[in-house]
Each structure stands twice: as C-alpha cells, then as structure tokens.
C-alpha cells in the first residue's frame, strides 16, 4: 500500500488555496481560449494586411501557448488539478468563442483587443485574494500576465486608430 502524500503546508490555508485556484482556473481558461482564437485568426486572416497580421498573430499565439503551462503548474503547486478540457474552458472562460465564419482582418484585431482586455480583467480581479493569502508567486505570475495582455491590447488597438 502506498503511503499517502503529506498534506500541503506552504503557509496558505486550504480555503485560500481553493479560492486562488478558482481564479487561476478562469485565467487558464481565458488564456487558452485567447490562444485558440489567435491561432485561428493566424490561419484565416486575409486582405492587404495579411503578412503583417499573420506574423503578429503567430508571435501572439506563441506567447499565449507558453503562458498556459505556468498558470496550470501554479494550480498544481497549490494542490489542485488544473482544468484541461474544452468543456471546462468553455464553462470557465469569460471570452466568447469566435464565429465559425472567419471575420474580416480588422474585426479579428478588435476581437483580440477585447480578448486581451478580458484576460487582464480576470488577472486583476485576483489580486485582493492573492494579497490577503500572502501568495507572492501567484501575484508575480499575475503581474507578468497583466503587463503582457495590457501591452498586446494597446498594440492591437493601435491598428484600429
């Protein structure tokens, strides 16, 4: 018979860890949904800005792909399973699925601006509970994600001016 794993004792109580994991699960779902949307737009963009947007979207979906693992691993570090199914992501995400028919290029940009702003809001909403729990690693992760999503939203928004 295997010996059970020791209880988690990292200085954050179970209730706080569970609340933080709830927020991180939403952040993971938003990040993955935005990744999928951005990759979709990379494949389907057309028009005079094709090359610029195709390359920009590739840079953005690569960054998003690399962002999901640290979020999921933080959830695991807090002692909970990370969500990973499309059904879970659809339930948890604040970002709507994209239309089945690809939108025009500038509409893609607008949708991505809204997506990055949504992820930033999801991350920002977590700070009070993270600070209350003294969860500095999660606060650091959130700060990094906020900086990236706010900057990316600004860069995309600039294309719409």
DRENDONU-624822 format. One record per atom (N, C-alpha, C): residue in one letter; chain; atom name; x, y, z. Coordinates in pm, whole numbers, plus 50000, padded with zeros to 5 digits. Example, Ala and Ser with C-alpha at 12.3 -4.5 7.8 and 13.67 -1.06 7.14 Angstrom:
<sites>
SITE,res,chain,atom,X,Y,Z
SITE,A,A,N,51319,49431,50780
SITE,A,A,CA,51230,49550,50780
SITE,A,A,C,51320,49670,50780
SITE,S,A,N,51285,49775,50708
SITE,S,A,CA,51367,49894,50714
SITE,S,A,C,51290,50003,50787
</sites>
This chain:
<sites>
SITE,res,chain,atom,X,Y,Z
SITE,X,A,N,50084,49883,50000
SITE,X,A,CA,50000,50000,50000
SITE,X,A,C,50089,50124,50000
SITE,X,A,N,50057,50218,49913
SITE,X,A,CA,50136,50340,49902
SITE,X,A,C,50110,50431,50021
SITE,X,A,N,50212,50500,50060
SITE,X,A,CA,50199,50599,50167
SITE,X,A,C,50134,50723,50109
SITE,X,A,N,50031,50777,50176
SITE,X,A,CA,49967,50897,50122
SITE,X,A,C,50064,51015,50120
SITE,X,A,N,50043,51103,50025
SITE,X,A,CA,50127,51223,50016
SITE,X,A,C,50102,51309,50139
SITE,X,A,N,50206,51377,50186
SITE,X,A,CA,50186,51465,50301
SITE,X,A,C,50092,51580,50266
SITE,X,A,N,50024,51631,50366
SITE,X,A,CA,49937,51746,50345
SITE,X,A,C,50021,51865,50298
SITE,X,A,N,49958,51949,50223
SITE,X,A,CA,50028,52069,50175
SITE,X,A,C,50035,52169,50290
SITE,X,A,N,50156,52216,50317
SITE,X,A,CA,50178,52311,50425
SITE,X,A,C,50275,52418,50376
SITE,X,A,N,50224,52509,50292
SITE,X,A,CA,50308,52613,50232
SITE,X,A,C,50279,52751,50292
SITE,X,A,N,50198,52754,50397
SITE,X,A,CA,50167,52881,50460
SITE,X,A,C,50044,52950,50405
SITE,X,A,N,49971,52881,50319
SITE,X,A,CA,49844,52932,50264
SITE,X,A,C,49739,52827,50297
SITE,X,A,N,49634,52866,50370
SITE,X,A,CA,49538,52764,50413
SITE,X,A,C,49456,52713,50296
SITE,X,A,N,49391,52599,50318
SITE,X,A,CA,49318,52530,50210
SITE,X,A,C,49210,52618,50148
SITE,X,A,N,49136,52691,50229
SITE,X,A,CA,49028,52775,50175
SITE,X,A,C,49085,52882,50081
SITE,X,A,N,49195,52945,50123
SITE,X,A,CA,49257,53047,50037
SITE,X,A,C,49314,52984,49911
SITE,X,A,N,49378,52866,49925
SITE,X,A,CA,49432,52799,49807
SITE,X,A,C,49320,52765,49710
SITE,X,A,N,49208,52717,49761
SITE,X,A,CA,49095,52682,49674
SITE,X,A,C,49041,52806,49601
SITE,X,A,N,49030,52918,49672
SITE,X,A,CA,48981,53042,49609
SITE,X,A,C,49079,53089,49501
SITE,X,A,N,49207,53084,49531
SITE,X,A,CA,49308,53125,49433
SITE,X,A,C,49304,53034,49311
SITE,X,A,N,49291,52903,49335
SITE,X,A,CA,49282,52808,49224
SITE,X,A,C,49159,52837,49138
SITE,X,A,N,49048,52877,49200
SITE,X,A,CA,48931,52913,49121
SITE,X,A,C,48961,53027,49025
SITE,X,A,N,49030,53129,49075
SITE,X,A,CA,49068,53241,48988
SITE,X,A,C,49170,53201,48883
SITE,X,A,N,49270,53123,48923
SITE,X,A,CA,49370,53077,48826
SITE,X,A,C,49308,52987,48718
SITE,X,A,N,49207,52911,48755
SITE,X,A,CA,49139,52826,48656
SITE,X,A,C,49069,52912,48552
SITE,X,A,N,49010,53022,48595
SITE,X,A,CA,48949,53116,48499
SITE,X,A,C,49056,53181,48412
SITE,X,A,N,49169,53217,48473
SITE,X,A,CA,49279,53275,48396
SITE,X,A,C,49331,53175,48293
SITE,X,A,N,49345,53050,48332
SITE,X,A,CA,49390,52946,48240
SITE,X,A,C,49291,52930,48125
SITE,X,A,N,49163,52926,48157
SITE,X,A,CA,49061,52912,48053
SITE,X,A,C,49061,53031,47958
SITE,X,A,N,49071,53152,48013
SITE,X,A,CA,49076,53271,47928
SITE,X,A,C,49200,53268,47839
SITE,X,A,N,49314,53232,47896
SITE,X,A,CA,49439,53230,47821
SITE,X,A,C,49432,53127,47709
SITE,X,A,N,49381,53008,47739
SITE,X,A,CA,49373,52904,47637
SITE,X,A,C,49273,52942,47528
SITE,X,A,N,49161,52999,47567
SITE,X,A,CA,49061,53042,47468
SITE,X,A,C,49118,53150,47378
SITE,X,A,N,49190,53246,47436
SITE,X,A,CA,49252,53351,47355
SITE,X,A,C,49361,53293,47266
SITE,X,A,N,49437,53197,47317
SITE,X,A,CA,49537,53128,47234
SITE,X,A,C,49469,53067,47110
SITE,X,A,N,49362,52991,47133
SITE,X,A,CA,49294,52924,47023
SITE,X,A,C,49237,53025,46923
SITE,X,A,N,49179,53133,46973
SITE,X,A,CA,49125,53237,46886
SITE,X,A,C,49237,53299,46802
SITE,X,A,N,49349,53331,46866
SITE,X,A,CA,49460,53394,46795
SITE,X,A,C,49519,53301,46691
SITE,X,A,N,49530,53174,46723
SITE,X,A,CA,49581,53077,46626
SITE,X,A,C,49484,53063,46508
SITE,X,A,N,49356,53059,46538
SITE,X,A,CA,49253,53054,46434
SITE,X,A,C,49268,53174,46340
SITE,X,A,N,49284,53293,46397
SITE,X,A,CA,49297,53413,46314
SITE,X,A,C,49427,53411,46233
SITE,X,A,N,49532,53357,46288
SITE,X,A,CA,49659,53341,46216
SITE,X,A,C,49635,53258,46089
SITE,X,A,N,49560,53150,46103
SITE,X,A,CA,49532,53064,45988
SITE,X,A,C,49441,53130,45885
SITE,X,A,N,49347,53212,45932
SITE,X,A,CA,49237,53256,45846
SITE,X,A,C,49238,53402,45806
SITE,X,A,N,49338,53479,45847
SITE,X,A,CA,49341,53620,45811
SITE,X,A,C,49362,53635,45660
SITE,X,A,N,49297,53735,45602
SITE,X,A,CA,49312,53766,45460
SITE,X,A,C,49315,53918,45444
SITE,X,A,N,49347,53962,45324
SITE,X,A,CA,49341,54104,45294
SITE,X,A,C,49478,54168,45284
SITE,X,A,N,49478,54301,45264
SITE,X,A,CA,49604,54373,45239
SITE,X,A,C,49701,54369,45357
SITE,X,A,N,49653,54344,45477
SITE,X,A,CA,49741,54338,45594
SITE,X,A,C,49780,54194,45628
SITE,X,A,N,49757,54103,45534
SITE,X,A,CA,49779,53961,45562
SITE,X,A,C,49914,53932,45626
SITE,X,A,N,50022,53970,45560
SITE,X,A,CA,50155,53932,45609
SITE,X,A,C,50181,53989,45748
SITE,X,A,N,50149,54115,45767
SITE,X,A,CA,50171,54180,45897
SITE,X,A,C,50092,54110,46006
SITE,X,A,N,49963,54087,45982
SITE,X,A,CA,49879,54025,46085
SITE,X,A,C,49912,53877,46104
SITE,X,A,N,49940,53808,45995
SITE,X,A,CA,49976,53666,46005
SITE,X,A,C,50097,53648,46098
SITE,X,A,N,50198,53730,46079
SITE,X,A,CA,50318,53722,46163
SITE,X,A,C,50291,53770,46305
SITE,X,A,N,50215,53878,46319
SITE,X,A,CA,50183,53930,46451
SITE,X,A,C,50103,53827,46531
SITE,X,A,N,50004,53767,46467
SITE,X,A,CA,49922,53666,46535
SITE,X,A,C,50007,53545,46575
SITE,X,A,N,50105,53507,46491
SITE,X,A,CA,50191,53395,46526
SITE,X,A,C,50273,53428,46652
SITE,X,A,N,50326,53546,46659
SITE,X,A,CA,50401,53588,46778
SITE,X,A,C,50310,53583,46900
SITE,X,A,N,50188,53631,46885
SITE,X,A,CA,50095,53637,46998
SITE,X,A,C,50048,53498,47040
SITE,X,A,N,50014,53410,46945
SITE,X,A,CA,49968,53278,46989
SITE,X,A,C,50082,53197,47049
SITE,X,A,N,50204,53219,47004
SITE,X,A,CA,50319,53150,47063
SITE,X,A,C,50338,53195,47208
SITE,X,A,N,50326,53324,47233
SITE,X,A,CA,50338,53375,47370
SITE,X,A,C,50228,53318,47459
SITE,X,A,N,50105,53313,47407
SITE,X,A,CA,49992,53259,47483
SITE,X,A,C,50011,53110,47511
SITE,X,A,N,50060,53036,47412
SITE,X,A,CA,50084,52893,47431
SITE,X,A,C,50184,52871,47543
SITE,X,A,N,50288,52953,47546
SITE,X,A,CA,50389,52941,47651
SITE,X,A,C,50338,52989,47787
SITE,X,A,N,50228,53062,47789
SITE,X,A,CA,50173,53114,47915
SITE,X,A,C,50084,53013,47986
SITE,X,A,N,50024,52919,47915
SITE,X,A,CA,49929,52829,47981
SITE,X,A,C,49997,52736,48081
SITE,X,A,N,50117,52691,48050
SITE,X,A,CA,50184,52595,48139
SITE,X,A,C,50215,52653,48276
SITE,X,A,N,50273,52773,48287
SITE,X,A,CA,50297,52828,48421
SITE,X,A,C,50169,52848,48503
SITE,X,A,N,50060,52884,48438
SITE,X,A,CA,49934,52900,48511
SITE,X,A,C,49886,52764,48561
SITE,X,A,N,49886,52664,48473
SITE,X,A,CA,49843,52530,48514
SITE,X,A,C,49933,52473,48623
SITE,X,A,N,50062,52496,48611
SITE,X,A,CA,50154,52444,48711
SITE,X,A,C,50140,52515,48845
SITE,X,A,N,50100,52643,48843
SITE,X,A,CA,50073,52712,48971
SITE,X,A,C,49952,52650,49038
SITE,X,A,N,49850,52616,48960
SITE,X,A,CA,49732,52548,49015
SITE,X,A,C,49775,52418,49081
SITE,X,A,N,49859,52341,49013
SITE,X,A,CA,49908,52214,49068
SITE,X,A,C,49991,52238,49195
SITE,X,A,N,50071,52343,49195
SITE,X,A,CA,50153,52374,49313
SITE,X,A,C,50068,52406,49435
SITE,X,A,N,49948,52455,49410
SITE,X,A,CA,49855,52487,49519
SITE,X,A,C,49772,52366,49560
SITE,X,A,N,49799,52250,49497
SITE,X,A,CA,49738,52125,49541
SITE,X,A,C,49608,52087,49475
SITE,X,A,N,49580,52143,49359
SITE,X,A,CA,49454,52114,49289
SITE,X,A,C,49483,52072,49146
SITE,X,A,N,49392,51995,49086
SITE,X,A,CA,49408,51962,48944
SITE,X,A,C,49378,52084,48857
SITE,X,A,N,49451,52097,48749
SITE,X,A,CA,49427,52207,48655
SITE,X,A,C,49319,52165,48556
SITE,X,A,N,49226,52255,48524
SITE,X,A,CA,49128,52222,48420
SITE,X,A,C,49200,52207,48287
SITE,X,A,N,49147,52120,48202
SITE,X,A,CA,49216,52099,48076
SITE,X,A,C,49128,52053,47962
SITE,X,A,N,48997,52049,47982
SITE,X,A,CA,48909,52006,47873
SITE,X,A,C,48841,52128,47810
SITE,X,A,N,48799,52111,47686
SITE,X,A,CA,48726,52219,47620
SITE,X,A,C,48598,52254,47697
SITE,X,A,N,48531,52153,47752
SITE,X,A,CA,48409,52178,47829
SITE,X,A,C,48440,52265,47951
SITE,X,A,N,48548,52232,48022
SITE,X,A,CA,48586,52313,48139
SITE,X,A,C,48624,52455,48096
SITE,X,A,N,48702,52467,47992
SITE,X,A,CA,48742,52600,47946
SITE,X,A,C,48621,52682,47902
SITE,X,A,N,48527,52620,47832
SITE,X,A,CA,48407,52692,47787
SITE,X,A,C,48327,52742,47907
SITE,X,A,N,48320,52661,48012
SITE,X,A,CA,48245,52700,48132
SITE,X,A,C,48316,52810,48210
SITE,X,A,N,48448,52805,48216
SITE,X,A,CA,48526,52896,48299
SITE,X,A,C,48564,53027,48230
SITE,X,A,N,48574,53027,48098
SITE,X,A,CA,48627,53143,48027
SITE,X,A,C,48527,53258,48020
SITE,X,A,N,48580,53378,48029
SITE,X,A,CA,48498,53499,48009
SITE,X,A,C,48500,53543,47863
SITE,X,A,N,48578,53473,47782
SITE,X,A,CA,48592,53509,47640
SITE,X,A,C,48499,53422,47556
SITE,X,A,N,48423,53487,47470
SITE,X,A,CA,48331,53414,47383
SITE,X,A,C,48408,53341,47273
SITE,X,A,N,48350,53233,47226
SITE,X,A,CA,48407,53161,47113
SITE,X,A,C,48394,53250,46989
SITE,X,A,N,48482,53230,46893
SITE,X,A,CA,48480,53310,46771
SITE,X,A,C,48373,53259,46675
SITE,X,A,N,48329,53345,46584
SITE,X,A,CA,48232,53299,46483
SITE,X,A,C,48292,53188,46397
SITE,X,A,N,48207,53097,46351
SITE,X,A,CA,48257,52988,46267
SITE,X,A,C,48310,53040,46134
SITE,X,A,N,48247,53144,46080
SITE,X,A,CA,48298,53206,45958
SITE,X,A,C,48399,53312,45999
SITE,X,A,N,48522,53303,45949
SITE,X,A,CA,48625,53398,45991
SITE,X,A,C,48583,53543,45963
SITE,X,A,N,48600,53630,46062
SITE,X,A,CA,48569,53772,46039
SITE,X,A,C,48675,53838,45951
SITE,X,A,N,48648,53958,45910
SITE,X,A,CA,48745,54037,45834
SITE,X,A,C,48864,54070,45925
SITE,X,A,N,48976,54106,45865
SITE,X,A,CA,49101,54125,45938
SITE,X,A,C,49089,54224,46054
SITE,X,A,N,49031,54341,46031
SITE,X,A,CA,49023,54439,46139
SITE,X,A,C,48924,54397,46247
SITE,X,A,N,48825,54319,46212
SITE,X,A,CA,48736,54263,46314
SITE,X,A,C,48811,54161,46399
SITE,X,A,N,48899,54085,46336
SITE,X,A,CA,48985,53994,46413
SITE,X,A,C,49066,54073,46516
SITE,X,A,N,49123,54183,46472
SITE,X,A,CA,49203,54266,46563
SITE,X,A,C,49116,54316,46678
SITE,X,A,N,48996,54363,46649
SITE,X,A,CA,48906,54412,46754
SITE,X,A,C,48872,54301,46853
SITE,X,A,N,48845,54182,46802
SITE,X,A,CA,48813,54067,46889
SITE,X,A,C,48932,54035,46979
SITE,X,A,N,49052,54042,46924
SITE,X,A,CA,49172,54012,47004
SITE,X,A,C,49198,54120,47109
SITE,X,A,N,49170,54247,47075
SITE,X,A,CA,49181,54353,47176
SITE,X,A,C,49090,54320,47293
SITE,X,A,N,48965,54288,47263
SITE,X,A,CA,48868,54255,47368
SITE,X,A,C,48914,54133,47448
SITE,X,A,N,48973,54036,47381
SITE,X,A,CA,49021,53916,47450
SITE,X,A,C,49135,53947,47546
SITE,X,A,N,49231,54025,47502
SITE,X,A,CA,49342,54060,47590
SITE,X,A,C,49295,54145,47707
SITE,X,A,N,49202,54234,47682
SITE,X,A,CA,49147,54313,47792
SITE,X,A,C,49072,54225,47891
SITE,X,A,N,49000,54125,47842
SITE,X,A,CA,48927,54033,47929
SITE,X,A,C,49023,53953,48017
SITE,X,A,N,49133,53905,47959
SITE,X,A,CA,49230,53829,48038
SITE,X,A,C,49292,53920,48144
SITE,X,A,N,49320,54044,48108
SITE,X,A,CA,49375,54139,48205
SITE,X,A,C,49277,54160,48321
SITE,X,A,N,49149,54172,48291
SITE,X,A,CA,49049,54190,48398
SITE,X,A,C,49044,54066,48488
SITE,X,A,N,49049,53948,48427
SITE,X,A,CA,49046,53824,48505
SITE,X,A,C,49166,53818,48600
SITE,X,A,N,49283,53852,48550
SITE,X,A,CA,49404,53851,48634
SITE,X,A,C,49392,53956,48744
SITE,X,A,N,49349,54076,48709
SITE,X,A,CA,49344,54186,48806
SITE,X,A,C,49245,54157,48919
SITE,X,A,N,49135,54090,48889
SITE,X,A,CA,49034,54059,48991
SITE,X,A,C,49090,53969,49101
SITE,X,A,N,49197,53898,49072
SITE,X,A,CA,49252,53803,49169
SITE,X,A,C,49340,53867,49276
SITE,X,A,N,49390,53987,49252
SITE,X,A,CA,49488,54045,49343
SITE,X,A,C,49442,54056,49488
SITE,X,A,N,49320,54099,49519
SITE,X,A,CA,49282,54108,49661
SITE,X,A,C,49295,53975,49735
SITE,X,A,N,49248,53865,49675
SITE,X,A,CA,49256,53737,49745
SITE,X,A,C,49398,53686,49753
SITE,X,A,N,49478,53712,49650
SITE,X,A,CA,49617,53667,49648
SITE,X,A,C,49698,53744,49753
SITE,X,A,N,49675,53874,49761
SITE,X,A,CA,49745,53955,49860
SITE,X,A,C,49704,53916,50001
SITE,X,A,N,49575,53892,50024
SITE,X,A,CA,49526,53851,50155
SITE,X,A,C,49592,53721,50201
SITE,X,A,N,49611,53630,50107
SITE,X,A,CA,49671,53499,50139
SITE,X,A,C,49823,53503,50147
SITE,X,A,N,49883,53614,50105
SITE,X,A,CA,50029,53622,50104
SITE,X,A,C,50090,53531,49998
SITE,X,A,N,50021,53515,49886
SITE,X,A,CA,50066,53425,49779
SITE,X,A,C,50148,53504,49677
SITE,X,A,N,50272,53531,49711
SITE,X,A,CA,50359,53610,49625
SITE,X,A,C,50387,53545,49489
SITE,X,A,N,50408,53413,49482
SITE,X,A,CA,50431,53355,49348
SITE,X,A,C,50313,53377,49252
SITE,X,A,N,50191,53365,49303
SITE,X,A,CA,50076,53390,49216
SITE,X,A,C,50068,53538,49181
SITE,X,A,N,50095,53627,49277
SITE,X,A,CA,50095,53771,49248
SITE,X,A,C,50197,53803,49139
SITE,X,A,N,50314,53741,49146
SITE,X,A,CA,50417,53763,49045
SITE,X,A,C,50369,53716,48908
SITE,X,A,N,50309,53599,48903
SITE,X,A,CA,50256,53546,48777
SITE,X,A,C,50150,53638,48720
SITE,X,A,N,50060,53686,48806
SITE,X,A,CA,49954,53777,48761
SITE,X,A,C,50012,53907,48707
SITE,X,A,N,50112,53961,48774
SITE,X,A,CA,50175,54085,48730
SITE,X,A,C,50237,54068,48592
SITE,X,A,N,50305,53956,48571
SITE,X,A,CA,50365,53928,48440
SITE,X,A,C,50258,53918,48332
SITE,X,A,N,50150,53846,48362
SITE,X,A,CA,50043,53830,48263
SITE,X,A,C,49975,53964,48233
SITE,X,A,N,49951,54044,48336
SITE,X,A,CA,49888,54175,48315
SITE,X,A,C,49971,54261,48221
SITE,X,A,N,50100,54268,48245
SITE,X,A,CA,50187,54351,48162
SITE,X,A,C,50179,54308,48016
SITE,X,A,N,50181,54180,47991
SITE,X,A,CA,50177,54130,47853
SITE,X,A,C,50042,54159,47789
SITE,X,A,N,49932,54130,47860
SITE,X,A,CA,49800,54149,47799
SITE,X,A,C,49767,54296,47778
SITE,X,A,N,49806,54381,47870
SITE,X,A,CA,49780,54523,47851
SITE,X,A,C,49862,54579,47735
SITE,X,A,N,49988,54538,47724
SITE,X,A,CA,50071,54585,47613
SITE,X,A,C,50020,54532,47479
SITE,X,A,N,49982,54406,47475
SITE,X,A,CA,49932,54348,47349
SITE,X,A,C,49801,54414,47308
SITE,X,A,N,49713,54441,47403
SITE,X,A,CA,49587,54510,47371
SITE,X,A,C,49616,54648,47313
SITE,X,A,N,49711,54719,47372
SITE,X,A,CA,49748,54851,47321
SITE,X,A,C,49801,54842,47178
SITE,X,A,N,49890,54746,47153
SITE,X,A,CA,49948,54733,47019
SITE,X,A,C,49840,54700,46915
SITE,X,A,N,49751,54610,46951
SITE,X,A,CA,49641,54576,46859
SITE,X,A,C,49546,54693,46841
SITE,X,A,N,49514,54761,46950
SITE,X,A,CA,49424,54877,46945
SITE,X,A,C,49479,54983,46851
SITE,X,A,N,49613,54998,46849
SITE,X,A,CA,49676,55098,46762
SITE,X,A,C,49647,55073,46615
SITE,X,A,N,49624,54948,46578
SITE,X,A,CA,49591,54915,46440
SITE,X,A,C,49451,54964,46400
SITE,X,A,N,49369,54991,46499
SITE,X,A,CA,49229,55028,46472
SITE,X,A,C,49210,55180,46468
SITE,X,A,N,49315,55255,46498
SITE,X,A,CA,49302,55402,46501
SITE,X,A,C,49309,55460,46362
</sites>
